Amino acid sequence: MKAKVGIAELKAHLSEYVRAAQKGKEIIIRDRDTPIAKLVPIETRKLPFRVIPASRPFRSSDDMVGFRPTGFTPEEIDRIIDETRADREDEWLNLEKFISTRR
């Protein structure tokens, strides 16, 4: 397989050149001896961190009966949960207001 190929040759054997690119080979595409493009494999991106799959299904905090974070009183936890839910509700209210003014 050629590393430099003309357009007619590429059209005639496109699948072969694509497979070669998948295997890591670079193919220069030429139009009348003038290089015009390059067929290269897509780089696989590595994540900057390691993904650790969950060892068990996610449970919401409401399902965790008896679980309480340490260092907080029950009143503080209830206040934090209420504030979090209020923030989420405020976002939706503001979004609905934004949408209604855009119509």
C-alpha positions as CSV (number, residue, x, y, z in Angstrom):
1,M,0.0,0.0,0.0
2,K,1.4,3.4,-1.0
3,A,2.0,6.2,1.5
4,K,1.2,8.7,-1.2
5,V,-1.9,8.2,-3.4
6,G,-3.7,10.0,-6.2
7,I,-7.4,10.7,-6.0
8,A,-8.4,8.1,-8.6
9,E,-6.5,5.4,-6.8
10,L,-7.9,6.5,-3.4
11,K,-11.5,6.3,-4.8
12,A,-10.9,2.9,-6.3
13,H,-9.5,1.4,-3.0
14,L,-10.9,3.7,-0.3
15,S,-11.8,1.0,2.1
16,E,-8.3,-0.5,2.0
17,Y,-6.8,3.0,2.7
18,V,-9.2,3.6,5.5
19,R,-8.3,0.3,7.1
20,A,-4.6,1.2,6.8
21,A,-5.2,4.5,8.5
22,Q,-7.1,2.7,11.3
23,K,-3.9,0.6,11.8
24,G,-1.8,3.8,12.2
25,K,-0.6,4.5,8.7
26,E,-0.6,8.0,7.3
27,I,-1.7,8.4,3.7
28,I,-0.9,11.6,1.7
29,I,-3.5,12.3,-0.9
30,R,-2.2,14.0,-4.0
31,D,-3.8,15.8,-6.9
32,R,-1.5,15.6,-9.9
33,D,1.6,15.2,-7.7
34,T,0.6,18.0,-5.4
35,P,-0.1,16.9,-1.8
36,I,-3.6,18.2,-0.9
37,A,-4.7,16.2,2.2
38,K,-3.6,13.6,4.7
39,L,-5.6,10.6,5.9
40,V,-4.5,9.8,9.4
41,P,-5.9,7.7,12.3
42,I,-7.8,9.5,15.0
43,E,-5.8,9.8,18.2
44,T,-7.2,8.1,21.1
45,R,-7.4,10.5,24.0
46,K,-6.3,9.4,27.4
47,L,-8.2,10.8,30.3
48,P,-6.1,12.8,32.8
49,F,-7.5,10.7,35.6
50,R,-8.4,7.1,36.2
51,V,-12.1,6.2,36.1
52,I,-13.1,3.9,38.9
53,P,-16.4,2.2,38.3
54,A,-19.0,2.2,41.1
55,S,-18.9,-0.9,43.2
56,R,-22.6,-0.7,44.0
57,P,-25.7,1.2,42.7
58,F,-26.1,4.8,43.7
59,R,-28.5,5.5,46.5
60,S,-30.0,8.9,47.1
61,S,-29.5,10.5,50.5
62,D,-33.2,10.0,51.3
63,D,-32.6,6.2,50.9
64,M,-29.7,6.2,53.3
65,V,-31.7,5.6,56.5
66,G,-29.6,6.2,59.6
67,F,-26.7,7.8,57.7
68,R,-25.7,11.2,59.0
69,P,-22.5,13.1,58.2
70,T,-20.4,13.6,61.2
71,G,-19.8,17.1,62.5
72,F,-23.3,18.5,61.8
73,T,-26.3,18.7,63.9
74,P,-29.6,17.3,62.5
75,E,-30.9,20.9,62.2
76,E,-27.8,22.0,60.2
77,I,-28.2,19.0,57.8
78,D,-31.9,19.9,57.3
79,R,-31.0,23.5,56.6
80,I,-28.4,22.5,54.1
81,I,-30.8,20.2,52.3
82,D,-33.5,22.9,52.2
83,E,-31.1,25.4,50.8
84,T,-29.9,23.0,48.1
85,R,-33.5,22.2,47.1
86,A,-34.4,25.9,47.1
87,D,-31.4,26.8,44.8
88,R,-32.6,24.1,42.3
89,E,-36.2,25.4,42.4
90,D,-35.0,29.0,41.9
91,E,-33.1,27.9,38.8
92,W,-36.2,26.4,37.3
93,L,-38.3,29.4,38.2
94,N,-35.8,31.8,36.7
95,L,-35.6,29.6,33.6
96,E,-39.3,29.6,33.1
97,K,-39.4,33.4,33.5
98,F,-36.6,33.7,31.0
99,I,-38.4,31.5,28.5
100,S,-41.7,33.3,28.8
101,T,-40.0,36.7,28.2
102,R,-38.3,35.4,25.0
103,R,-41.5,34.3,23.3
